[in-house]
């Protein structure tokens, strides 16, 4: 994908990547689904100027384990891609 278009300031704009909330749902989610969703987001958008967030707000049906896995996956996968020179 091409980089995000510049803003009026001339700097690259940010991109908001919405992750499906289903990956952290206590009944339907899993650590594997979290890792796959994060990898897919980075493959589509990259790691730079990205706001990684959920597509909708929390409903109380989330697994704390999967929420922690989401945060960890975003950090680990983005750091690994950046270390490899992939942005």
KAUR-V985367 format. One record per residue. N is the residue number from 1. RES is the residue in one small letter. PHI is phi in whole degrees, 0 to 359 (NA if undefined). Layout:
n | res | phi
N | RES | PHI
N | RES | PHI
//
This chain:
n | res | phi
1 | x | NA
2 | x | 289
3 | x | 294
4 | x | 299
5 | x | 292
6 | x | 290
7 | x | 268
8 | x | 299
9 | x | 283
10 | x | 91
11 | x | 271
12 | x | 297
13 | x | 279
14 | x | 269
15 | x | 235
16 | x | 261
17 | x | 258
18 | x | 268
19 | x | 271
20 | x | 292
21 | x | 295
22 | x | 299
23 | x | 290
24 | x | 248
25 | x | 295
26 | x | 297
27 | x | 265
28 | x | 246
29 | x | 274
30 | x | 194
31 | x | 298
32 | x | 298
33 | x | 296
34 | x | 299
35 | x | 299
36 | x | 294
37 | x | 294
38 | x | 293
39 | x | 299
40 | x | 296
41 | x | 300
42 | x | 293
43 | x | 294
44 | x | 281
45 | x | 245
46 | x | 93
47 | x | 254
48 | x | 268
49 | x | 56
50 | x | 251
51 | x | 253
52 | x | 269
53 | x | 213
54 | x | 275
55 | x | 291
56 | x | 206
57 | x | 289
58 | x | 287
59 | x | 246
60 | x | 93
61 | x | 258
62 | x | 268
63 | x | 272
64 | x | 304
65 | x | 298
66 | x | 286
67 | x | 296
68 | x | 298
69 | x | 296
70 | x | 297
71 | x | 299
72 | x | 298
73 | x | 296
74 | x | 300
75 | x | 292
76 | x | 296
77 | x | 292
78 | x | 292
79 | x | 296
80 | x | 294
81 | x | 295
82 | x | 295
83 | x | 298
84 | x | 279
85 | x | 85
86 | x | 264
87 | x | 237
//
